[in-house]
């Protein structure tokens, strides 16, 4: 959200705390903001540091990094099997490809591991500063919440082709099978699937308007 804000003309004051500034550099936030190549993940808690996406070539490069790192990282930290790791990469690929195909603006992706209530959890953020879901549908929906519903619940494509829209369907299906929370924000609305044991609103409107679309997925360890 902060990268979207700063890319669309917003301002911020850099954190005073040295540890925070160091973390922002280490996880690729500073490089992503400057349009520079991301730093190496190394042995950090980042499966994928903040990485800028504008073209399909950008997506191919980051997915190659994730393919090499995911099986060991997800196996050790979240208890995923090799098959589960492969399904996770497919989920990430679908969300990332949506940015050059639909957003009409720059985007970013990151995946970091955290400890939540004593358990490992992986948070994946895929955000863009593009036109947003409602504009992507060409005015077919009156509100941002309706557009989010169409994309992530009804799996409607912005194209008239009835064969389109199944990629997002698979993203939602996989997230739910992983017991993950998935939330989508676009414009002034947000909608989420919240499994038992996790916190958050299922849907809300009237938020401060932001550019583009942001997807956040929180995946609990096995």
Backbone as JSON, one array per atom type, in Angstrom:
{
  "sequence": "XXXXXXXXXXXXXXXXXXXXXXXXXXXXXXXXXXXXXXXXXXXXXXXXXXXXXXXXXXXXXXXXXXXXXXXXXXXXXXXXXXXXXXXXXXXXXXXXXXXXXXXXXXXXXXXXXXXXXXXXXXXXXXXXXXXXXXXXXXXXXXXXXXXXXXXXXXXXXXXXXXXXXXXXXXXXXXXXXXXXXXXXXXXXXXXXXXXXXXXXXXXXXXXXXXXXXXXXXXXXXX",
  "N": [[0.83, -1.19, 0.0], [1.95, 1.22, 0.73], [3.93, 1.56, -1.23], [2.28, 1.84, -3.48], [1.0, 4.23, -2.77], [3.17, 6.06, -2.71], [4.05, 5.91, -5.32], [1.99, 7.05, -6.73], [2.09, 9.74, -6.27], [2.11, 10.38, -3.58], [3.52, 11.26, -0.31], [6.02, 10.66, 2.22], [7.51, 10.37, 5.49], [10.65, 9.25, 6.17], [11.27, 6.45, 8.31], [12.59, 7.01, 11.6], [13.9, 5.18, 13.17], [16.75, 3.17, 13.17], [16.75, 0.37, 12.89], [14.37, -0.11, 11.56], [14.75, 1.24, 9.12], [16.88, -0.25, 8.17], [15.64, -2.74, 7.86], [13.79, -2.15, 5.81], [15.52, -1.75, 3.66], [16.72, -4.27, 3.52], [14.64, -6.03, 2.84], [14.0, -5.24, 0.33], [12.37, -3.03, -0.13], [13.27, -0.37, -0.47], [14.76, -0.56, -2.84], [12.72, -1.36, -4.6], [11.1, 0.9, -4.61], [12.79, 2.73, -5.8], [13.02, 1.68, -8.29], [15.03, -0.13, -8.77], [17.01, -3.2, -9.2], [15.99, -6.02, -7.2], [17.34, -6.93, -3.93], [19.27, -9.88, -3.04], [17.6, -12.7, -1.57], [18.86, -14.38, 0.28], [19.44, -15.81, 3.49], [17.19, -14.92, 4.77], [13.93, -14.13, 6.26], [12.36, -13.75, 4.12], [10.65, -15.15, 1.54], [10.32, -14.07, -0.9], [11.62, -11.03, -1.72], [10.52, -7.56, -1.82], [9.49, -6.9, -5.03], [9.46, -5.34, -8.15], [6.98, -5.21, -10.7], [6.33, -4.93, -14.09], [6.22, -5.97, -16.65], [5.65, -9.05, -18.53], [8.08, -10.3, -18.68], [9.35, -9.48, -16.33], [7.83, -10.91, -14.49], [8.5, -13.53, -15.19], [11.2, -13.66, -14.44], [11.09, -13.26, -11.62], [9.54, -15.47, -10.86], [11.23, -17.55, -11.5], [13.16, -17.21, -9.51], [11.55, -17.76, -7.26], [10.77, -20.43, -7.77], [13.19, -21.78, -7.4], [13.69, -21.32, -4.72], [11.42, -21.88, -3.19], [10.64, -24.71, -2.49], [12.47, -25.62, -0.42], [12.32, -23.47, 1.43], [9.53, -23.25, 2.06], [9.07, -25.83, 2.91], [10.73, -26.09, 5.21], [9.91, -23.96, 6.91], [7.09, -23.81, 6.89], [6.15, -26.37, 6.71], [5.31, -27.47, 4.28], [4.6, -29.83, 1.68], [6.35, -31.06, -1.26], [4.54, -31.01, -3.4], [2.59, -29.23, -2.43], [4.12, -26.91, -2.31], [4.61, -26.49, -5.02], [2.01, -25.94, -5.92], [1.55, -23.59, -4.58], [3.36, -21.87, -5.89], [2.17, -21.74, -8.39], [-0.2, -20.4, -7.74], [0.87, -17.91, -6.97], [2.02, -17.13, -9.39], [-0.23, -16.71, -11.04], [-1.45, -14.45, -9.87], [0.59, -12.56, -10.17], [0.9, -12.39, -12.97], [-1.43, -11.13, -13.63], [-0.95, -8.44, -13.29], [0.7, -7.17, -15.46], [-1.13, -7.86, -17.45], [-3.69, -6.84, -16.84], [-3.66, -4.54, -15.15], [-2.59, -2.06, -16.08], [-0.57, -0.46, -15.05], [2.26, -0.02, -12.8], [3.41, -2.68, -10.58], [3.89, -4.64, -7.54], [5.34, -7.36, -5.7], [5.6, -9.43, -2.82], [6.74, -11.83, -0.39], [6.71, -12.85, 2.82], [7.81, -14.45, 5.82], [6.31, -14.81, 9.03], [5.89, -14.9, 12.63], [2.93, -15.8, 14.18], [0.86, -15.73, 16.83], [2.38, -17.78, 17.94], [2.77, -19.51, 15.82], [4.05, -20.31, 12.57], [3.56, -18.22, 9.76], [2.88, -17.31, 6.43], [2.94, -14.39, 4.61], [1.67, -13.04, 1.71], [1.88, -10.45, -0.52], [0.44, -8.82, -3.22], [0.41, -6.16, -5.22], [-0.8, -3.36, -7.13], [-0.48, -0.21, -8.88], [-2.38, 0.54, -10.68], [-5.33, 0.87, -12.73], [-7.43, -0.19, -11.24], [-10.07, -2.48, -10.2], [-12.8, -1.87, -10.85], [-12.64, 0.01, -12.96], [-11.27, -1.59, -14.74], [-13.23, -3.37, -15.54], [-14.67, -1.79, -17.22], [-16.82, -0.12, -16.46], [-18.97, -1.76, -15.94], [-19.87, -2.33, -13.42], [-21.33, -0.77, -10.59], [-20.15, -0.13, -8.17], [-17.07, -0.33, -6.25], [-16.98, -2.54, -4.55], [-18.77, -4.32, -5.75], [-17.33, -4.87, -8.08], [-15.07, -6.16, -7.04], [-16.32, -8.4, -5.95], [-17.25, -9.58, -8.32], [-14.84, -10.32, -9.55], [-13.42, -11.97, -7.68], [-15.22, -13.66, -6.42], [-17.37, -14.34, -8.12], [-15.89, -14.81, -10.31], [-15.65, -13.47, -12.78], [-14.46, -12.45, -15.92], [-12.83, -9.54, -17.35], [-13.04, -9.63, -20.02], [-15.25, -10.57, -22.72], [-15.17, -13.2, -23.39], [-16.27, -16.35, -22.47], [-14.57, -18.27, -21.52], [-12.65, -17.12, -19.99], [-11.28, -15.86, -16.83], [-10.9, -17.94, -15.09], [-8.47, -18.22, -13.83], [-8.29, -16.59, -11.53], [-10.32, -17.81, -10.11], [-9.05, -20.24, -9.48], [-7.0, -19.32, -7.86], [-8.41, -18.4, -5.57], [-9.65, -20.8, -4.79], [-7.4, -22.43, -4.21], [-6.23, -20.94, -2.13], [-8.19, -21.16, -0.14], [-8.15, -23.91, 0.29], [-5.68, -24.15, 1.45], [-6.26, -23.14, 3.88], [-6.05, -20.43, 4.13], [-6.21, -16.87, 4.65], [-7.6, -14.58, 2.45], [-7.57, -11.41, 1.11], [-8.92, -8.66, -0.69], [-8.39, -5.47, -1.97], [-9.66, -2.63, -3.56], [-10.03, 0.49, -5.06], [-12.37, 2.03, -3.07], [-13.11, -0.06, -1.48], [-13.09, -3.26, 0.23], [-12.74, -6.76, 0.37], [-12.88, -9.95, 1.93], [-11.95, -13.39, 2.47], [-12.21, -15.03, 5.39], [-10.85, -17.41, 7.32], [-11.81, -19.62, 10.04], [-10.46, -18.75, 13.17], [-8.81, -16.75, 12.31], [-8.47, -13.16, 12.0], [-10.47, -10.33, 10.92], [-12.44, -8.25, 8.66], [-15.18, -9.36, 6.64], [-16.21, -7.93, 4.48], [-16.05, -4.51, 3.41], [-16.92, -1.13, 2.79], [-16.45, 2.32, 1.69], [-13.9, 3.11, 2.37], [-10.81, 5.0, 2.38], [-10.02, 6.1, -0.84], [-7.87, 4.27, -2.95], [-5.32, 3.82, -5.42], [-5.35, 1.31, -8.02], [-5.18, -2.27, -7.36], [-5.03, -4.39, -4.56], [-3.88, -7.39, -3.23], [-3.85, -9.54, -0.52], [-2.57, -12.36, 1.03], [-2.66, -14.6, 3.66], [-1.02, -17.31, 4.77], [-1.24, -20.07, 6.78], [1.12, -22.12, 8.62], [1.56, -25.71, 8.32]],
  "CA": [[0.0, 0.0, 0.0], [2.83, 2.39, 0.78], [4.53, 1.69, -2.55], [1.23, 2.4, -4.33], [0.82, 5.63, -2.34], [4.32, 6.88, -3.11], [4.15, 5.91, -6.79], [0.92, 7.87, -7.28], [2.24, 11.14, -5.87], [2.09, 10.57, -2.13], [4.78, 11.55, 0.36], [6.14, 10.06, 3.54], [8.71, 10.68, 6.23], [11.38, 7.99, 6.41], [11.33, 6.11, 9.74], [13.81, 7.44, 12.3], [14.58, 4.04, 13.79], [17.73, 2.53, 12.3], [16.37, -1.01, 12.64], [13.31, -0.09, 10.55], [15.36, 1.61, 7.83], [17.67, -1.4, 7.75], [14.7, -3.77, 7.4], [13.24, -1.73, 4.51], [16.54, -2.03, 2.64], [16.98, -5.71, 3.44], [13.55, -6.76, 2.18], [13.84, -4.76, -1.03], [11.42, -1.92, -0.27], [13.97, 0.81, -1.0], [15.08, -0.84, -4.24], [11.47, -1.37, -5.35], [10.65, 2.28, -4.73], [13.7, 3.42, -6.71], [13.04, 1.0, -9.58], [16.3, -0.86, -8.9], [16.87, -4.65, -9.03], [15.83, -6.4, -5.78], [18.48, -7.62, -3.33], [19.14, -11.33, -2.89], [16.89, -13.07, -0.34], [19.79, -14.96, 1.24], [18.85, -16.68, 4.5], [16.23, -14.11, 5.51], [12.57, -14.63, 6.37], [11.63, -13.41, 2.9], [10.67, -16.06, 0.4], [10.49, -13.17, -2.04], [11.69, -9.63, -1.3], [9.71, -6.67, -2.65], [9.96, -6.96, -6.42], [8.61, -4.55, -9.04], [6.47, -5.92, -11.88], [5.71, -4.12, -15.14], [6.06, -6.76, -17.86], [5.67, -10.5, -18.35], [9.48, -10.69, -18.46], [9.6, -9.3, -14.9], [7.17, -12.03, -13.81], [9.29, -14.74, -15.46], [12.43, -13.61, -13.63], [10.8, -13.47, -10.19], [9.06, -16.84, -10.65], [12.41, -18.4, -11.5], [13.73, -17.11, -8.17], [10.67, -18.44, -6.32], [10.86, -21.86, -8.04], [14.42, -22.32, -6.81], [13.74, -21.12, -3.27], [10.19, -22.26, -2.5], [10.53, -26.03, -1.84], [13.22, -25.66, 0.84], [11.8, -22.46, 2.33], [8.18, -23.61, 2.53], [9.17, -27.09, 3.64], [11.34, -25.9, 6.53], [9.24, -22.97, 7.74], [5.65, -23.98, 6.97], [5.81, -27.78, 6.66], [4.69, -27.81, 3.01], [5.18, -30.88, 0.85], [6.8, -30.58, -2.57], [3.35, -30.73, -4.2], [1.99, -27.99, -1.92], [4.99, -25.81, -2.72], [4.37, -26.27, -6.44], [0.7, -25.29, -6.04], [1.73, -22.22, -4.11], [4.03, -21.1, -6.94], [1.16, -21.51, -9.43], [-1.07, -19.34, -7.22], [1.61, -16.65, -7.05], [2.2, -16.8, -10.8], [-1.48, -16.17, -11.58], [-1.64, -13.09, -9.36], [1.61, -11.69, -10.74], [0.63, -12.19, -14.39], [-2.57, -10.22, -13.76], [-0.51, -7.04, -13.28], [0.92, -6.68, -16.83], [-2.26, -8.14, -18.33], [-4.93, -6.11, -16.53], [-3.58, -3.37, -14.26], [-2.22, -0.82, -16.76], [0.25, 0.31, -14.12], [3.29, -0.84, -12.14], [2.98, -3.46, -9.42], [4.93, -5.22, -6.7], [4.98, -8.59, -5.0], [6.53, -9.83, -1.75], [6.26, -12.94, 0.43], [7.53, -12.88, 4.03], [7.37, -15.33, 6.92], [6.18, -14.19, 10.35], [5.32, -15.72, 13.7], [1.64, -15.26, 14.58], [0.31, -16.56, 17.91], [3.23, -18.94, 18.15], [2.83, -20.37, 14.64], [4.58, -19.69, 11.36], [2.57, -17.8, 8.77], [3.48, -16.65, 5.28], [2.09, -13.33, 4.05], [1.97, -12.71, 0.32], [1.23, -9.22, -0.96], [0.56, -8.51, -4.63], [-0.27, -4.87, -5.33], [-0.46, -2.55, -8.3], [-0.92, 1.18, -8.86], [-3.06, 0.7, -11.96], [-6.65, 1.5, -12.84], [-8.38, -0.76, -10.31], [-10.97, -3.49, -10.76], [-14.03, -1.33, -11.44], [-12.28, 0.57, -14.27], [-10.89, -2.7, -15.6], [-14.47, -3.94, -16.07], [-15.27, -0.87, -18.16], [-18.06, 0.49, -16.01], [-20.08, -2.73, -15.82], [-20.31, -2.41, -12.03], [-21.55, 0.57, -10.05], [-19.32, 0.11, -6.99], [-15.83, -1.1, -6.16], [-17.26, -3.81, -3.9], [-19.36, -5.19, -6.76], [-16.26, -5.3, -8.98], [-14.28, -7.16, -6.32], [-17.16, -9.6, -5.9], [-17.26, -10.18, -9.65], [-13.53, -10.9, -9.87], [-12.9, -12.98, -6.76], [-16.26, -14.57, -5.97], [-18.11, -14.83, -9.28], [-14.85, -15.18, -11.29], [-15.98, -12.89, -14.08], [-13.35, -11.8, -16.61], [-13.17, -8.26, -17.98], [-13.29, -9.94, -21.42], [-16.52, -11.25, -22.94], [-14.91, -14.63, -23.61], [-16.7, -17.11, -21.28], [-13.5, -19.14, -21.05], [-11.71, -16.37, -19.17], [-11.65, -15.65, -15.43], [-10.71, -19.14, -14.27], [-7.23, -18.12, -13.06], [-8.63, -16.07, -10.21], [-11.07, -18.89, -9.44], [-8.1, -21.21, -8.94], [-6.3, -18.65, -6.76], [-9.29, -18.43, -4.4], [-9.82, -22.2, -4.41], [-6.17, -22.89, -3.58], [-6.07, -20.23, -0.86], [-9.11, -21.74, 0.83], [-7.68, -25.26, 0.61], [-4.54, -23.98, 2.35], [-6.73, -22.53, 5.12], [-5.48, -19.09, 4.13], [-7.04, -15.68, 4.55], [-7.31, -13.81, 1.25], [-8.33, -10.16, 1.08], [-8.73, -7.87, -1.91], [-8.8, -4.08, -1.84], [-9.6, -1.87, -4.8], [-10.83, 1.7, -4.91], [-12.72, 2.34, -1.69], [-13.74, -1.25, -0.88], [-12.23, -4.4, 0.55], [-13.49, -7.99, 0.64], [-11.96, -10.99, 2.38], [-12.37, -14.7, 2.98], [-11.51, -15.13, 6.67], [-11.08, -18.72, 7.94], [-11.95, -19.66, 11.5], [-9.19, -18.6, 13.86], [-8.13, -15.55, 11.84], [-9.23, -11.95, 12.26], [-10.66, -9.42, 9.8], [-13.78, -8.05, 8.13], [-15.46, -10.08, 5.4], [-16.31, -6.92, 3.44], [-16.21, -3.15, 3.92], [-16.88, -0.06, 1.79], [-16.27, 3.64, 2.25], [-12.52, 3.34, 2.76], [-10.12, 6.02, 1.59], [-9.76, 5.55, -2.18], [-6.48, 4.04, -3.33], [-5.16, 3.4, -6.81], [-5.03, -0.08, -8.3], [-5.77, -3.4, -6.64], [-4.08, -5.03, -3.65], [-4.28, -8.71, -2.75], [-3.04, -10.02, 0.59], [-2.89, -13.73, 1.41], [-1.96, -15.07, 4.84], [-1.04, -18.76, 4.71], [-0.71, -20.65, 8.02], [1.92, -23.33, 8.52], [0.8, -26.94, 8.47]],
  "C": [[0.88, 1.25, 0.0], [3.52, 2.61, -0.57], [3.52, 2.28, -3.54], [1.06, 3.89, -4.04], [1.95, 6.51, -2.86], [4.45, 6.97, -4.63], [3.1, 6.82, -7.42], [0.92, 9.29, -6.71], [2.21, 11.4, -4.39], [3.48, 10.83, -1.56], [4.81, 10.83, 1.7], [7.42, 10.56, 4.19], [9.4, 9.37, 6.58], [11.45, 7.71, 7.91], [12.66, 6.53, 10.37], [14.6, 6.26, 12.83], [15.51, 3.34, 12.79], [17.32, 1.11, 11.94], [15.29, -1.09, 11.57], [13.87, 0.25, 9.18], [16.19, 0.46, 7.29], [16.79, -2.5, 7.19], [14.15, -3.42, 6.02], [14.24, -1.96, 3.38], [16.7, -3.53, 2.42], [15.89, -6.46, 2.69], [13.19, -6.17, 0.82], [12.9, -3.6, -1.22], [12.08, -0.71, -0.93], [14.3, 0.63, -2.48], [13.83, -0.8, -5.1], [10.96, 0.04, -5.59], [11.49, 3.04, -5.75], [13.73, 2.8, -8.1], [14.32, 0.25, -9.84], [16.06, -2.36, -8.74], [16.78, -5.01, -7.55], [17.1, -7.05, -5.24], [18.22, -9.11, -3.25], [18.43, -11.64, -1.57], [17.84, -13.65, 0.72], [19.11, -15.91, 2.19], [17.79, -15.95, 5.33], [14.88, -14.81, 5.59], [11.73, -14.29, 5.15], [11.78, -14.53, 1.89], [10.9, -15.26, -0.87], [10.51, -11.75, -1.51], [10.8, -8.79, -2.21], [10.3, -6.59, -4.05], [8.96, -6.23, -7.31], [8.23, -5.36, -10.28], [5.87, -4.89, -12.85], [5.41, -4.94, -16.38], [6.03, -8.24, -17.53], [7.1, -11.0, -18.12], [9.86, -10.53, -16.99], [9.02, -10.48, -14.11], [7.99, -13.3, -13.98], [10.54, -14.79, -14.59], [12.13, -13.89, -12.17], [10.3, -14.89, -9.92], [10.21, -17.83, -10.7], [13.08, -18.39, -10.13], [12.89, -17.89, -7.17], [10.74, -19.95, -6.52], [12.07, -22.48, -7.36], [14.39, -22.28, -5.29], [12.56, -21.75, -2.53], [10.21, -23.62, -1.82], [11.24, -26.1, -0.49], [12.62, -24.7, 1.86], [10.45, -22.87, 2.92], [8.18, -24.93, 3.3], [9.68, -26.9, 5.05], [10.48, -25.03, 7.44], [7.74, -23.21, 7.91], [5.21, -25.44, 6.89], [5.11, -28.2, 5.39], [5.39, -29.01, 2.36], [5.63, -30.27, -0.47], [5.62, -30.21, -3.46], [2.68, -29.44, -3.75], [2.8, -26.77, -2.32], [4.76, -25.46, -4.19], [3.04, -25.56, -6.66], [0.76, -23.84, -5.59], [2.36, -21.35, -5.2], [3.04, -20.8, -8.07], [0.2, -20.39, -9.0], [-0.39, -17.98, -7.36], [1.77, -16.19, -8.49], [0.94, -16.17, -11.38], [-1.69, -14.73, -11.13], [-0.64, -12.12, -9.99], [1.34, -11.39, -12.21], [-0.54, -11.23, -14.61], [-2.13, -8.75, -13.83], [-0.2, -6.54, -14.7], [-0.28, -6.89, -17.75], [-3.45, -7.22, -18.1], [-4.74, -4.75, -15.87], [-3.37, -2.05, -14.99], [-1.46, 0.11, -15.81], [1.25, -0.59, -13.45], [2.73, -1.59, -10.94], [4.18, -4.01, -8.67], [4.41, -6.5, -6.06], [6.04, -8.85, -3.93], [5.9, -10.98, -0.99], [7.21, -13.1, 1.61], [6.94, -13.81, 5.07], [7.35, -14.55, 8.23], [5.78, -15.26, 11.36], [4.04, -15.06, 14.19], [1.02, -16.21, 15.59], [1.07, -17.88, 18.05], [3.36, -19.87, 16.96], [3.4, -19.59, 13.45], [3.46, -19.36, 10.4], [3.3, -17.07, 7.65], [2.5, -15.63, 4.75], [2.58, -12.97, 2.66], [1.2, -11.46, -0.04], [1.51, -9.02, -2.44], [-0.26, -7.25, -4.86], [0.12, -4.17, -6.62], [-1.03, -1.15, -8.12], [-1.65, 1.51, -10.15], [-4.45, 1.28, -11.84], [-7.69, 0.94, -11.88], [-9.39, -1.66, -10.98], [-12.19, -2.89, -11.46], [-13.74, -0.73, -12.82], [-11.9, -0.52, -15.25], [-12.11, -3.35, -16.26], [-15.22, -2.98, -17.0], [-16.61, -0.32, -17.76], [-19.24, -0.46, -15.87], [-20.63, -2.81, -14.4], [-20.33, -1.02, -11.41], [-20.63, 0.89, -8.88], [-18.06, -0.74, -7.04], [-16.09, -2.47, -5.54], [-17.89, -4.8, -4.88], [-18.3, -5.72, -7.72], [-15.37, -6.35, -8.32], [-15.05, -8.48, -6.25], [-17.15, -10.33, -7.23], [-15.95, -10.91, -9.95], [-13.2, -12.1, -8.99], [-13.95, -13.92, -6.19], [-17.02, -15.18, -7.15], [-17.17, -15.2, -10.44], [-15.19, -14.7, -12.7], [-14.75, -12.19, -14.66], [-13.79, -10.44, -17.13], [-13.43, -8.45, -19.47], [-14.64, -10.67, -21.55], [-16.38, -12.75, -23.13], [-15.3, -15.42, -22.37], [-15.63, -18.05, -20.74], [-12.49, -18.45, -20.16], [-12.19, -16.29, -17.73], [-11.39, -16.82, -14.52], [-9.41, -19.1, -13.44], [-7.49, -17.63, -11.66], [-9.43, -17.09, -9.42], [-10.12, -19.88, -8.77], [-7.31, -20.62, -7.78], [-7.14, -18.74, -5.48], [-9.47, -19.86, -3.88], [-8.59, -22.72, -3.67], [-5.97, -22.23, -2.23], [-6.96, -20.85, 0.22], [-8.68, -23.16, 1.24], [-6.47, -25.22, 1.54], [-4.98, -23.44, 3.71], [-6.25, -21.11, 5.26], [-6.56, -18.02, 4.14], [-6.64, -14.95, 3.27], [-8.19, -12.57, 1.25], [-7.94, -9.36, -0.15], [-9.22, -6.46, -1.65], [-8.65, -3.4, -3.19], [-10.52, -0.66, -4.66], [-11.09, 2.02, -3.46], [-13.38, 1.15, -0.98], [-12.71, -2.35, -0.65], [-13.12, -5.59, 0.85], [-12.5, -9.09, 0.99], [-12.68, -12.29, 2.66], [-11.54, -14.93, 4.24], [-11.81, -16.48, 7.31], [-11.25, -18.59, 9.45], [-10.58, -19.58, 12.14], [-8.37, -17.42, 13.4], [-9.06, -14.35, 12.03], [-9.4, -11.14, 10.98], [-12.11, -9.34, 9.37], [-13.95, -8.87, 6.87], [-15.64, -9.11, 4.24], [-16.53, -5.56, 4.08], [-16.11, -2.19, 2.76], [-16.64, 1.27, 2.48], [-14.87, 3.91, 2.77], [-11.94, 4.49, 1.95], [-9.73, 5.4, 0.25], [-8.26, 5.43, -2.42], [-6.45, 3.58, -4.79], [-4.96, 1.89, -6.89], [-5.79, -1.09, -7.48], [-4.68, -4.04, -5.78], [-4.65, -6.34, -3.12], [-3.32, -9.13, -1.65], [-3.51, -11.43, 0.97], [-2.02, -14.12, 2.61], [-2.12, -16.58, 4.94], [-0.45, -19.34, 6.0], [0.15, -21.88, 7.73], [1.08, -24.56, 8.77], [0.7, -27.37, 9.93]]
}
